[in-house]
């Protein structure tokens, strides 16, 4: 063998050995940090807590939830872009910071499509349009007709500017021709309380937030935004059934890491996550919370998020929405 080829052969051998060590050794050196960009108790925290224990058992490594709330989830997402792509810092991603909020900034803090490694989608869920139980509208079509008779007097609540609840209200304005006033709150909980109290007239939020209120009789469901009726609310029509198909939307949750993660680490995480999501008890927990387990691998999840980005970015441009 030529002596000139020895360094190249040694380099190839070292890279191969490193790859094998990574595949066999991950995770082993330290606990995995799972960032959640919202306060405890919400829908994102629910998803993180639901997969945390079975996933750490499958990986045989502790997984620690780290809350970094603020700026519609963008603080957490921005922090993730600054972490090493070694698989030891992950984030529970969702629609707001990964398909909406960055496009509301004149200078986006990150690129949702290019600056992350998409590991696996966890769930998809319809949003529910709700109002007070004593409102005269029986469904969303009737609410639109009522609102058109109340020009300048109808408000829609959201869990904060730049959230999916905000954009769902803007989408309703665009599709129906209404001009409802946006009233943002610091999270879904105060938005729900003010809707119950009559300060606003409608809220479109996730099932994990609204189902307990609807089932408890404190709010009335007018429609669901997904392609199918919610099994938890079988008598509530979809927006498409009501002739408002342009309002169709679903929220997503999934596992992401920093850009540039090794393929073997991504494959390990994606495989174990898919096994966790296939467990009947995990699927039942999500269903009870109004979400549907919808497992997608890295390639499919990345493509889904890219399409969602295009949808919401288009609405933001057309509505001329900006937060700064």
N, C-alpha and C positions, 0 to 999 in steps of 0.2 A: 504493500500500500504506500502511496506517495505521502511523504511527510507533510506536504502542503494541504492534504485533505484532513489531517488529524484534528486541527482546531475546529473545523466545521462539523466533523463527526462528533466531537466532544460537546459542542454547543447543542447539536440536535439531541444528543443523549440526555443532556441536562434539562432541556425543555420538556422532553418526553417524561422524564422522571418527575419533574415538577408538576406536570399535568396529572400524572397518576396519583401523586401525593395529594394534590388538591381534590381530586375526585374521591379518593379513599378517606381523606382526613377531614373534610368539611362536614359538619362544623365541629371543631374540637378545641380551638384555642381559647374561646371566651363565649359568654352568652350573646345571643342575638338580640339586638335592639329593634323593637317594632314601634316606629313613630306613629302617633295618632294626632292628626291636626285639628282636633276638636276637643271640647271638655268631656270629662267622664259622663256617662249616662245617655248619650245620644246614639243615633243609628250607627255611626262609624265605630264608636266604642263597642257597641253590641257585636258588630262583625268581628272586630279585633279580638274581643274576649271569647267569642264562640270558637274561633279557630286556634287561638293561642295554645291552650292546653294540649289538644290532640296533635297539633303540629310539633310542639316541642317534645312530646313523647315519641313521635315518629322520627324526629331528627336526633333524639337522645342528647339534646342540649337545651338549656334554659332559654326561654324567650321572654324578654322584659318589655312591657308596654311603657312607652315614654310619651307623655302628653305634651304637645307643642301647639296649643290653640292660637288662633288669631289670623286676621286678614283672609277670611274665607278659606282657610286651610293652606294658604300660600306660604306662611312662615315655615310650616313643616316641610312642604315640598322644596322650598328654597334651601333649607338646611340639608335635605337629602342630596342635593346636587353637589354639596361640598364634602361629602363623605367618600371614603375609600370604597371602590367597587369590589369588595371582598366577600360580600354576602352576610356580613355581620351587622349591617344597618339596613333595614327595610322600612317600608311605609305602607300603611293601609290606605290605598288611593280611592278616590271617589270622584263623582262628576264635577263638583264645584271647582276645585283647584286644578283638575286635570283636563277639563274641557271648556270651562267658562271663564273663571276669574282672570287668568292672565290676559285675555283678549279685551278686558275692560280697562287695562292700563295702557297709558301712552307709551310706556317703556316696559314691556313685560319682563318680570324678574327671571323667567326661564322659559324654555320651549318645551311644552308638555309632550311633544312627539319625539324630539331628538335627544333630550337630556336625561332620559330614564331608561332602565331596563324593565320591560314588562314581563313579569314572571307567570302570573295566572289570574284570570278573573274568578271572583268568588260568587258574586250574585248579581242579579238584575231585579229591579222592582218597579212596579208602576207607582206613580204619584197619585194621590187622592185629592180631589177638589172638595173642600168642606165649607160649611157655613153653620150658623146657629140653628138649633133644632126648630125654632119658631119662625124661621124665614119662610116666606110664602112659596118659594121655588121648590119644586119636587125633584128637579134634576138640573144639570148644568145648562141645558138649552133654555129652560124656563128662567134660570138665573140671568142669562144673557138678555133675554127679553125684558126682565124686570130692570136690569141695570141700564138698559137703553132708555128707560123712562125716568132715570135718575141722573141726568148728565151733571158731571162735576161733583157728585155726592158719594160716589162709590170708591172705596179704598181696598186694595189687596195687601195683605200682610206677607212678610217674608222673614226668614231667619237671618237676614243680613244682606246687604248689597253685594252682588256678585255670586250669590249662592244659587243653587238649582231652583230654590223656591222663588227667588227674584225673577229668574229668567223664565220660569213657567208662567208667572203672572204677565210678563212682557209678551210671551208667546200668545197668551190668551187675548191680550189687547190687539195684537197684530191679526190674529185669525178672525176675531169677532168684530173688529172695528170699534171696540170700546176704548175709552181713555181713562181707565181706572188709575187712581193715584197710588204709587208705591209707598208703603210704610214699612221701612226696614227695622228689625229688632236685633238684639244681640243674642241670637240663637232661636231655635224653634220653640222652646218652652214659653218665653214671654210672648211670642207671636200667638201661640195657641191661647194663652190666658186672656189677651186683649181681644181676640176674636170671640171667645166665650162671653167676654164682658161687653161686646157690642161696639168697641172702638173701630173695628174694621169689619168688612163684610164677607171676605173670602180668603182662603189660604190653600195653596196647592203644595203639599209636602209628602214626605215618604210615609209608607204604611207603618214603619216601625215607630214613627212619631204619633200618627193620627189614629191608628186602629183602636188603642185603648180608649181614646176619647169618644170615638164613634160607637163602639160597643157599650160604653158606659152611658150613652145617651146625652153626652154633653155637646156633641157636634153631629151634624147631619152630612152624610156623604152624598155628593151630587154626581160624581163621575170618577172613573179611574182612567189614567192616561195611557195605560199599556195596551197591547194588541188583544188581550183577553181579559175577561172579568176576573177579579180577585176571588179565589176560593173562599177567603174569609168574609167577602161581601158579595155573595152570589146574586143579590137583587139590585146591585148598583151597576148601571150601564157603563160601557166604555165611551170615550169621547167620539170614537168613530161611529158607534151605534146612534149617537145623538146628532150626527151630521157635522161634527167638529173634528174630523180626522187630522186636520193640520196641527192639532194640539197633541198628537201622540208623542210620547216621550217615556223613556225609562231611565232610571238612575243605575249606575254601576258601582261596584266595589271590587277591589282586587289588590293583589300584592305586587309592589314594584320595588326596584332598587336603583342605585345610581347607574348612570350609563357606563358601559364597558365591563360589566360583570362577566367572569369566565363562563363559557357555555356549560361546563360540567356542573358548576354550582347552580346555575339557572335550572338545568335539567333536574338536578336533585330536588330543589325546592318545588319546582312545578309538579314533579311526579308525586311527592309526598302531599302537597296541597290537594291534588286531584283525588288521592286516596281518602283524605280527610273529608272532602266534600261529597264523596260517594257514600258516606256513612248515613244510614237512615235517621239516626237521632239528630245529626247535624242538620240535615235537610228539614226535619220537622221543626227545629228551633227557628230556622230562617222563615219557614212558611208561617209559623205562628206570629212572627214579627212583620208579616206582610211583604216579605222578600222571597224571591225564588232563587235557589242555588242554580247557578248557571256557569259551570266550570268551562273555562277556555284555556288552552295552552298559550305559551308565549307569543307565537306568531298570530294566532287568531285574536288574542286579547289586544295586541298592539294594533291590529287592523281595525278592531271595533272602536278603540279609543280615537284613532285617527279620523274615522268617519264621524264620531260624535263631536270632535273638535270642529270639523268642517261645518256641521249643522249649526252649532251654537255660535261660532264665529260669524257666520252669515247673518244670523238674527241680530247679533250685536252691531254689525255694520249697518244693517237696514234700519234698526231702531235708533242708531246714533247714540249708543250707550257708552258712557265712560265714567270711571270713578275718580280720576285725578285730572 
